[in-house]
Amino acid sequence: MSKSIVTPAALGQTNECTITPPWVVQKAEYAPVGASFKPLINGERAFKAVYEAIVAAEKSVCIICWGFQPSMYFIRESDPDLMSIGKLLEKKAEAGVKVRILCFAFELTLKPFYLNVTGVKQGLGESNTPGRHSIGVQDRPAYSDDAQYQYDCDWFNKYDENQEMLDVAVKLGKAVFGNKAANNLRFFSRGFSAIDRARIAGRNYEDQGLAVGTKGVLAATPSHHQKMVLVDYETPNKATGFVMGHNMLDEYWDKDNHSYYCQHYKAGRNGVIGPRQDISSRVTGPVVGNLFANFSQAWEKETGESLGKLDFSRYPIRKDAENLPVHAQILRTQPQYGIKEIKDVYMQAINNASTMIYAENQYFRWPPLAEKLKEVAQKQTQWGCDPGKHDSLYLFVITNSTDDGVGSGTVNTYRMLDSLGRADTIPNVARAKELDVRQADLEQAQKGVGKAQKDVNASAPQVVGGIQFGGISQAHQQNLEALNAANQRQAKAEAAFKGSQEAQQRAKKSGNAPIITSREVPPGLKMQICTLVAPDSPAGKPWLDVYVHSKLLMVNDSFTTLGSTNINTRSMEVDSELNIAFADSRITKPMRQHLWGLHTNGMGVQDEPEVAFKQWNYIIKQNKDYAPDRSKASKKKPYASLVEFYRGSAKIKDSD
């Protein structure tokens, strides 16, 4: 028998109520709507699906991207008719298809001046629009040959309407003689103005422990990080959308096998950073209307052109065995409009976790998420879930440990791992920063007590001449409970600071390295924090790391959210981001099994978290035996791609 749900309603005002699943973000910009959904795991699938959709386009192609490389081949097969994405878009424009592209560029104070510094900012030496700017920093990618780079320069010179050095002859020819491709293919930049950056600088962040310097960097260098494609939005039976994690650059093309070996840019992976793990998705149905709303708002802001309004509510869901119907919600981080819904869905999803959480993400450095994880595990134990009898909440994480992946965020990566009791996996940063972090935690806890005490004083009943007027209000009772919790946090912070201080003093006296102490973790939380290596890395050499670029969260084999959002403050509150979210085990479970099959060579795909946890332990142990120090020559090739997260570097940066 189903359980009745009682919903209070003011019948004098309405006889309707809204009931939503616990995964839905309430009062969001976009409500959940019908969709078909197909996961596109890794570049071979994702770029092929986008290419084929563009080939079939009849009216329009709309692209929002962080990076765009016109010379990139989306499909890498031996078909001579295949062409680069720049040529394909030009061909479609010549055929009358309206092609609109919005790409991020770092904007200086006054338009239209842009400087290509995004690669330097992120520490990757990665140009997001190679060949575009007359003034560029590390503009030419290491993987690009002369012909590729020249084509990129020529393409941007022809179609980029924001380029400060646009070829005068091309402009004149277009005006006098007409140019159908140039008229239909429009490429614009979008960035953050000085006013936008000033507004970001004045915000309070969810992460109360974020360093002042980090806040300054975030405010100075926000980016438009969304990645989406929309094809033929005007036609209900053809409208197709893509919510993406991939950037449109050679570096992001790879196959499931994540091979150690590079190939030609028309044949396979040619990125120099290494193999790349990433995820995108394809959608149809009413949900494309929300993608259109996101694009049209951005397009009008940058170009002044309105794309009008359409009714997408009756757009058909084109479903089949690989495109399952689902109720999906589009969510954004959009700082110019104060939208932080992806942060909300992450916190809400973690709050709903009861058995298993799987995160596959480029970064793992947003401490508020770690605190929420511990809170959820602790509450389950408090409510009678005995880890010994009922098992634990399991956290599985795949992220990066290399300089390319951790680089600018070593301190916040340490803070995240420390919060989860795994500071031992980043030991040299831990030894250098532990005392500083403990002191900052204590100061933050003391501020929390001060604020809680003010709230208690403000809500207390009035007392005159020793006589109390009125009883204890509900608000005052809640404030008293909050003060008690704040005092407990302060006591823990004081003990942690004292413990770290004493450990440092003992180490100084003995001349030994200080013992690393991590924070306490609830007994009901078990975790595997891992990264990946190329599974065919040869024995006798250091294994090659796989660069994880995914932005995926799965909970209880039911909920999924993916898109452009990283697990860091930048993505949750500063950059523009775009995600899709839904709860459907028919999609989530097979997708998780596919990913775990890749990472564990089919050995750690179990549906029972406890069994999978043990199998991951075994794989990690085998790989430690095969390569005790992954910076040095290995004894054997990897047992599987999965390895434990470990960062031995002492490099410290705190800008993300």
C-alpha positions in Angstrom: 0.0 0.0 0.0 1.4 3.4 -1.0 2.1 6.0 1.7 -0.2 9.0 1.8 1.4 12.4 1.5 -0.4 15.3 3.2 0.2 18.7 1.7 -1.2 21.8 3.4 -3.0 24.2 1.1 -4.9 27.4 1.5 -8.1 26.4 -0.2 -9.3 29.9 -0.2 -6.5 30.8 -2.5 -6.0 27.6 -4.6 -7.0 24.0 -4.9 -3.7 22.9 -6.5 -0.3 21.9 -5.1 3.0 21.1 -6.7 4.6 17.7 -5.8 8.2 17.1 -7.0 10.7 14.3 -6.6 13.4 15.0 -4.0 16.0 15.4 -6.8 14.3 18.5 -8.4 15.5 22.0 -7.6 12.5 23.9 -6.5 11.8 27.4 -7.9 14.5 27.0 -10.5 14.7 28.9 -13.8 13.6 25.8 -15.7 11.2 23.2 -14.4 11.8 19.5 -15.3 10.3 18.6 -18.7 10.2 15.7 -21.0 13.3 14.6 -22.9 15.1 11.8 -24.5 18.7 11.3 -23.1 21.7 9.6 -24.5 25.0 9.6 -22.7 28.1 10.3 -24.9 31.1 8.9 -23.0 34.4 10.1 -24.4 35.3 12.2 -27.4 34.9 9.6 -30.1 31.2 9.3 -29.3 30.4 12.9 -28.4 32.1 14.6 -31.4 30.7 12.0 -33.8 27.1 12.6 -32.6 27.6 16.4 -32.8 29.1 16.2 -36.3 26.3 14.0 -37.6 23.6 16.3 -36.2 25.3 19.3 -37.9 25.5 17.4 -41.2 21.7 16.8 -41.0 21.0 20.4 -40.0 18.4 22.2 -42.3 17.8 25.6 -40.6 20.2 26.4 -37.7 23.2 25.4 -35.6 23.7 27.2 -32.3 26.9 26.6 -30.3 28.1 27.8 -26.9 31.6 26.8 -26.1 34.6 27.6 -23.9 37.1 26.6 -26.7 36.8 26.3 -30.5 39.4 25.0 -32.9 38.2 25.2 -36.6 40.8 22.7 -37.8 39.6 20.0 -35.4 38.3 16.7 -37.0 35.3 15.5 -35.0 35.2 12.1 -36.7 38.6 10.4 -37.2 38.0 7.6 -39.7 39.4 6.8 -43.2 36.5 8.5 -45.0 37.8 11.1 -47.4 34.5 13.1 -47.3 35.0 13.9 -43.6 36.1 17.5 -42.9 37.1 19.7 -40.0 34.4 21.3 -38.0 35.3 24.8 -39.4 34.8 23.5 -43.0 31.6 21.7 -42.1 30.1 24.8 -40.5 31.2 26.9 -43.5 29.6 24.3 -45.9 26.3 24.4 -44.0 26.3 28.2 -43.9 26.8 28.2 -47.7 23.7 25.9 -48.0 21.6 28.5 -46.1 21.8 27.1 -42.5 22.2 29.9 -39.9 25.3 29.1 -37.8 25.8 31.0 -34.6 28.8 30.5 -32.3 29.4 32.1 -28.9 32.9 31.4 -27.4 34.5 32.6 -24.3 37.3 35.2 -24.5 39.0 37.0 -21.6 37.6 40.5 -21.9 39.7 43.6 -21.0 38.0 46.7 -19.6 36.8 48.1 -22.9 35.3 46.1 -25.8 36.2 44.9 -28.3 39.7 44.2 -26.9 40.3 40.5 -26.0 43.5 38.8 -24.8 43.9 35.0 -25.2 45.2 34.2 -21.7 42.8 31.4 -20.6 45.4 28.7 -21.1 47.9 30.5 -19.0 45.3 31.3 -16.4 44.5 27.6 -15.9 48.1 26.6 -15.9 47.6 24.3 -18.9 49.3 26.3 -21.6 46.0 25.7 -23.5 44.7 28.2 -26.0 40.9 28.0 -26.2 40.8 29.6 -29.6 44.1 28.9 -31.4 44.9 31.3 -34.2 42.3 33.8 -33.3 44.0 36.8 -31.7 46.7 39.1 -33.0 47.9 39.3 -29.4 48.0 35.8 -27.9 49.8 34.1 -25.0 50.8 30.4 -25.8 48.4 30.7 -28.6 49.6 27.8 -30.8 48.8 24.3 -29.3 51.7 21.9 -29.1 49.6 19.3 -31.0 48.9 21.7 -34.0 51.0 21.4 -37.2 51.6 24.3 -39.6 48.6 23.6 -41.9 46.2 23.3 -38.9 47.3 26.5 -37.3 47.3 28.5 -40.5 43.8 27.2 -41.2 42.7 28.3 -37.7 44.1 31.8 -38.3 42.5 32.1 -41.7 39.1 30.9 -40.4 38.9 33.3 -37.5 40.2 36.1 -39.7 37.2 35.5 -42.0 34.4 34.8 -39.6 35.2 36.3 -36.2 33.1 39.5 -35.8 34.9 40.4 -32.5 38.4 40.1 -33.9 40.3 43.4 -33.5 42.4 42.8 -36.6 39.6 41.5 -38.9 40.9 41.5 -42.5 39.8 44.7 -44.2 39.7 43.1 -47.6 37.4 40.3 -46.4 35.1 42.9 -44.8 35.0 45.0 -48.0 34.4 42.0 -50.2 31.5 40.8 -48.0 29.9 44.2 -48.1 30.3 44.8 -51.9 29.9 41.4 -53.4 28.1 39.5 -50.7 29.3 36.2 -49.1 26.6 33.7 -48.2 28.8 31.7 -45.9 30.0 34.8 -44.1 26.5 36.2 -43.8 25.1 33.0 -42.3 28.1 32.0 -40.2 28.5 34.3 -37.2 31.2 33.9 -34.5 31.1 36.1 -31.4 33.1 36.3 -28.2 31.6 36.7 -24.8 33.4 37.6 -21.6 32.8 39.4 -18.3 32.9 43.2 -18.1 34.7 45.1 -15.4 31.3 45.7 -13.8 30.5 42.0 -13.9 33.9 41.3 -12.2 33.3 44.0 -9.6 29.9 42.4 -8.6 31.5 39.0 -8.3 34.2 40.5 -6.0 31.6 41.6 -3.6 29.9 38.3 -3.1 30.0 35.9 -0.1 30.9 32.4 -1.0 29.6 29.1 0.3 33.1 28.1 1.2 33.8 30.3 4.2 37.4 29.2 4.3 38.3 30.5 0.9 41.5 32.6 1.0 41.2 36.3 0.3 43.7 36.0 -2.6 41.7 33.2 -4.1 38.6 35.4 -4.0 40.5 38.1 -5.8 41.6 35.7 -8.6 38.1 34.4 -9.1 36.7 37.9 -9.4 39.4 39.0 -11.8 39.2 35.9 -14.1 35.6 34.6 -14.4 34.9 32.6 -17.6 32.0 31.4 -19.6 32.4 27.7 -19.2 29.1 26.4 -20.7 29.2 23.9 -23.5 26.1 23.2 -25.6 25.0 22.6 -29.2 21.4 23.1 -30.5 20.5 22.0 -34.0 17.3 23.0 -35.9 15.5 24.3 -32.8 12.8 25.7 -35.1 11.7 22.2 -36.2 9.9 20.0 -33.6 10.8 16.7 -35.3 14.4 17.6 -35.9 15.4 19.7 -32.9 18.4 18.1 -31.2 20.4 19.4 -28.2 23.8 18.5 -26.6 24.7 19.3 -23.0 28.5 18.9 -23.1 31.6 18.5 -21.0 33.9 18.4 -24.0 35.6 21.5 -25.4 35.9 21.7 -29.2 39.6 21.3 -29.2 41.9 18.5 -30.4 43.0 17.8 -26.8 39.5 16.6 -25.9 39.2 13.9 -28.6 39.8 10.4 -27.2 38.5 6.8 -27.3 37.4 4.6 -24.4 40.7 2.8 -24.4 42.7 5.9 -23.4 45.8 4.7 -25.1 49.3 5.6 -24.1 50.1 6.2 -27.8 49.3 9.3 -29.8 48.1 9.3 -33.4 47.7 11.8 -36.3 44.9 14.3 -35.8 42.7 12.7 -38.5 43.2 9.2 -37.1 42.9 9.3 -33.3 44.0 11.0 -30.1 46.6 13.6 -30.7 46.5 15.6 -27.5 49.8 16.2 -25.7 48.6 16.4 -22.1 47.6 12.8 -22.3 44.5 10.5 -22.8 41.3 12.3 -21.7 38.2 11.0 -19.9 35.1 13.1 -20.6 31.3 13.0 -20.9 28.6 14.8 -22.9 25.0 14.0 -23.7 22.4 14.2 -26.5 18.7 15.3 -25.9 15.5 15.8 -27.8 12.0 16.9 -26.8 10.7 19.9 -24.8 14.0 20.1 -22.9 15.6 21.7 -26.0 13.5 24.7 -25.3 15.5 25.4 -22.1 18.7 25.0 -24.1 17.3 27.5 -26.6 16.4 29.9 -23.8 20.0 29.7 -22.5 21.4 30.3 -25.9 19.1 33.1 -27.0 19.6 35.0 -23.8 23.4 34.9 -24.3 23.2 35.6 -28.0 21.0 38.7 -27.6 23.2 40.0 -24.8 26.3 39.8 -27.0 24.9 40.6 -30.5 21.7 42.5 -29.9 19.8 40.1 -32.1 16.6 38.6 -30.7 15.8 35.0 -31.8 12.2 35.4 -30.7 10.1 33.0 -28.7 8.9 29.5 -29.5 6.6 27.0 -27.8 8.6 23.8 -27.2 6.0 22.1 -24.9 4.8 19.8 -27.7 8.2 19.0 -29.2 8.3 15.2 -29.6 10.6 13.0 -27.5 12.5 11.0 -30.1 13.2 7.9 -28.1 14.7 4.5 -29.0 16.8 1.9 -27.3 19.7 4.3 -27.0 17.7 7.5 -26.4 15.5 6.8 -23.3 12.6 9.0 -22.3 13.3 10.9 -19.0 12.0 13.9 -17.0 15.0 16.2 -17.0 15.9 19.6 -15.6 18.4 22.1 -17.1 20.3 24.0 -14.4 22.8 26.9 -14.6 25.4 28.9 -12.8 25.0 32.4 -14.3 26.7 34.9 -12.1 25.4 38.0 -14.0 21.9 37.0 -13.0 22.7 35.6 -9.5 21.8 32.0 -10.5 23.6 29.2 -8.6 21.3 26.3 -9.2 24.0 23.7 -9.9 25.3 24.3 -6.4 21.8 23.6 -5.1 21.4 20.4 -7.1 24.8 19.1 -5.9 23.9 19.7 -2.2 20.4 18.4 -2.6 21.6 15.2 -4.3 24.2 14.5 -1.7 21.6 15.1 1.0 19.4 12.4 -0.6 22.2 9.9 -0.7 21.6 6.6 1.2 23.8 4.0 -0.4 26.3 5.3 -3.0 27.7 8.4 -4.5 29.9 8.5 -7.6 31.7 11.6 -8.7 33.9 11.8 -11.8 35.3 15.3 -12.1 38.2 17.4 -13.3 38.6 18.9 -9.8 37.8 17.8 -6.3 38.2 20.9 -4.3 34.9 22.4 -2.9 35.1 21.8 0.9 31.3 22.6 1.5 30.5 19.4 -0.4 32.8 17.4 1.9 31.1 18.8 4.9 27.7 17.9 3.5 28.9 14.3 2.8 29.9 14.0 6.4 26.7 15.5 7.7 24.6 13.1 5.7 26.6 10.1 6.9 26.5 11.3 10.5 22.7 11.8 10.3 22.1 8.3 9.0 24.0 6.9 11.9 22.1 9.1 14.4 18.8 8.0 12.9 19.7 4.3 13.6 21.7 3.2 10.6 24.4 1.0 12.2 27.4 0.7 9.8 28.1 -2.7 11.3 24.6 -4.0 10.5 23.2 -1.9 7.7 26.5 -1.0 5.9 27.8 2.5 5.1 27.4 5.3 2.7 29.9 4.8 -0.1 31.7 7.5 -1.9 33.6 6.7 -5.1 35.6 9.5 -6.8 37.6 9.7 -10.0 39.6 13.0 -10.4 43.1 14.2 -11.2 46.3 14.3 -9.1 48.8 15.8 -11.6 50.0 19.3 -12.0 47.7 19.8 -15.0 44.7 18.7 -12.9 45.5 20.1 -9.5 47.9 22.9 -10.2 46.3 26.2 -9.2 44.1 24.6 -6.5 46.5 22.5 -4.4 45.4 24.2 -1.1 41.7 23.7 -1.7 42.3 20.1 -2.9 44.1 19.5 0.4 41.3 21.1 2.3 38.8 18.9 0.6 40.8 15.7 1.2 41.6 16.8 4.8 37.9 17.3 5.5 37.3 13.7 4.3 40.1 12.3 6.4 42.4 11.7 3.5 45.1 14.3 3.8 47.6 11.5 3.7 47.1 11.3 -0.1 48.6 14.8 -0.5 51.2 14.7 2.2 53.7 17.4 1.4 51.0 20.0 1.0 49.4 18.8 4.2 52.6 19.2 6.1 53.1 22.7 4.8 49.5 24.0 5.2 47.9 22.0 8.0 48.6 24.5 10.8 47.4 27.4 8.6 44.2 25.6 7.7 43.5 24.6 11.3 44.0 28.2 12.4 41.7 29.5 9.7 39.1 26.9 10.7 39.3 28.0 14.3 38.9 31.7 13.4 35.9 30.8 11.3 34.4 28.8 14.1 34.8 31.7 16.5 33.0 34.0 14.1 30.2 31.5 13.9 29.8 31.4 17.7 29.7 35.2 17.7 27.0 35.4 15.1 25.0 32.6 16.7 25.2 34.5 20.1 23.9 37.7 18.4 21.0 35.8 17.0 20.2 34.3 20.4 20.3 37.8 22.0 18.1 39.3 19.3 15.4 36.6 19.7 15.4 36.3 23.5 12.2 37.3 25.4 12.2 40.8 26.8 13.2 41.0 30.5 12.4 44.1 32.5 13.1 44.4 36.2 13.8 40.7 36.4 10.4 39.9 34.9 10.3 38.0 31.6 7.7 39.1 29.1 6.5 36.4 26.8 7.6 32.8 26.4 10.4 31.1 24.5 9.6 31.5 20.8 10.3 28.8 18.2 12.9 31.1 16.6 14.7 31.6 19.9 14.8 27.9 20.5 16.2 27.3 17.0 18.9 30.0 17.7 19.8 28.3 21.0 20.3 25.0 19.2 22.4 26.8 16.5 24.5 28.4 19.3 25.1 25.0 20.9 26.2 23.5 17.5 28.5 26.5 16.9 30.1 26.0 20.3 30.7 22.3 19.5 32.3 23.3 16.2 34.5 25.8 18.0 35.6 23.1 20.5 36.5 20.7 17.7 38.4 23.4 15.9 40.3 24.3 19.0 41.2 20.7 19.6 42.3 20.2 16.0 44.4 23.4 16.1 46.1 22.4 19.3 46.8 18.8 18.1 48.4 20.1 14.9 50.4 22.7 16.8 51.7 20.1 19.2 52.6 17.7 16.3 54.6 20.4 14.6 56.4 21.2 17.8 57.3 17.5 18.4 58.5 17.2 14.8 60.7 20.3 15.2 62.3 18.9 18.3 62.9 15.5 16.8 64.0 16.7 13.4 61.4 14.4 11.7 58.6 15.3 9.3 55.4 16.1 11.2 52.8 13.4 11.4 49.8 14.3 9.2 46.5 14.5 11.1 43.2 14.6 9.1 39.8 15.6 10.4 37.5 13.1 11.9 35.1 11.3 9.5 31.8 9.7 10.6 32.0 5.9 10.9 29.2 5.5 8.3 31.2 7.0 5.4 33.6 4.9 3.3 35.4 6.3 0.3 37.7 5.5 -2.6 39.4 8.6 -4.1 41.1 7.6 -7.3 42.6 8.7 -10.5 43.3 7.0 -13.8 46.3 5.9 -15.9 46.5 4.7 -19.5 45.8 1.0 -19.3 48.4 0.1 -22.0 51.2 2.1 -20.3 54.3 -0.1 -21.0 56.3 -1.7 -18.2 59.6 -0.2 -17.4 58.4 3.4 -17.8 56.3 5.8 -15.6 52.6 5.2 -16.3 50.9 7.9 -18.3 48.1 9.7 -16.4 44.6 10.0 -18.0 43.4 13.6 -17.7 39.9 13.4 -16.2 37.8 16.2 -17.6 34.4 14.7 -16.7 31.8 16.7 -14.7 29.5 13.9 -13.4 27.7 13.1 -10.2 25.6 10.0 -9.6 23.7 9.1 -6.5 22.0 5.8 -5.4 22.2 4.5 -9.0 19.3 6.7 -9.7 20.2 10.4 -9.9 22.6 11.9 -12.6 23.8 15.4 -13.3 26.4 16.2 -15.9 27.5 19.1 -18.0 30.2 21.7 -17.7 30.4 22.1 -13.9 33.5 21.2 -11.9 33.6 20.6 -8.1 35.1 23.9 -7.1 34.0 27.3 -6.1 34.6 28.7 -9.6 32.1 26.5 -11.2 29.5 26.6 -8.4 29.4 30.4 -8.0 31.6 32.3 -10.5 31.8 30.9 -14.0 28.7 30.4 -16.2 27.9 26.7 -16.3 25.2 24.4 -17.8 24.1 21.0 -16.5 21.3 18.6 -17.0 19.9 16.5 -14.1 17.4 13.7 -13.8 16.6 10.6 -11.7 16.2 7.4 -13.7 17.9 4.2 -12.9 17.4 2.9 -16.5 20.0 5.4 -17.5 22.1 6.0 -14.4 22.9 2.4 -13.6 24.1 1.3 -17.1 26.1 4.5 -17.5 27.8 3.9 -14.2 28.5 0.3 -15.1 30.0 1.4 -18.4 32.3 3.9 -16.7 33.4 1.5 -14.0 34.0 -1.1 -16.6 36.4 1.2 -18.4 38.2 2.2 -15.2 38.5 -1.3 -13.7 39.0 -3.4 -16.8 35.6 -4.9 -16.1 36.6 -6.1 -12.6 35.0 -3.5 -10.4 31.5 -3.0 -11.9 29.5 -4.6 -9.1 26.1 -3.1 -8.2 26.5 -3.7 -4.5 28.6 -0.8 -3.2 30.3 -2.9 -0.5 31.5 -5.5 -3.1 32.6 -2.9 -5.5 34.5 -1.1 -2.7 36.4 -4.2 -1.9 37.2 -4.9 -5.6 38.5 -1.4 -6.1 40.7 -1.9 -3.0 42.2 -5.0 -4.7 42.8 -3.2 -8.0 44.5 -0.3 -6.2 46.7 -2.7 -4.2 47.7 -4.6 -7.4 48.6 -1.3 -9.1 50.7 -0.2 -6.1 52.6 -3.4 -6.3 53.2 -2.9 -10.0 54.2 0.7 -9.7 55.1 1.7 -6.1 56.2 5.1 -7.2 54.3 6.3 -10.3 56.8 9.0 -11.0 59.4 6.3 -11.7 59.7 3.3 -14.0 57.0 0.6 -13.3 57.5 -3.1 -12.8 54.6 -4.1 -15.0 51.9 -2.5 -17.1 48.7 -1.4 -15.1 46.5 -4.1 -13.8 43.6 -1.7 -14.7 43.3 2.0 -15.3 42.2 2.7 -11.7 44.9 3.9 -9.2 44.6 5.6 -5.8 44.8 9.4 -5.7 48.2 10.4 -4.6 50.0 13.7 -5.0 53.6 13.8 -3.6 54.5 17.2 -5.0 55.2 20.0 -2.6 54.1 22.7 -5.0 51.5 25.0 -3.4 49.1 27.3 -5.2 45.9 28.8 -3.9 44.3 30.6 -6.8 41.3 28.2 -7.4 
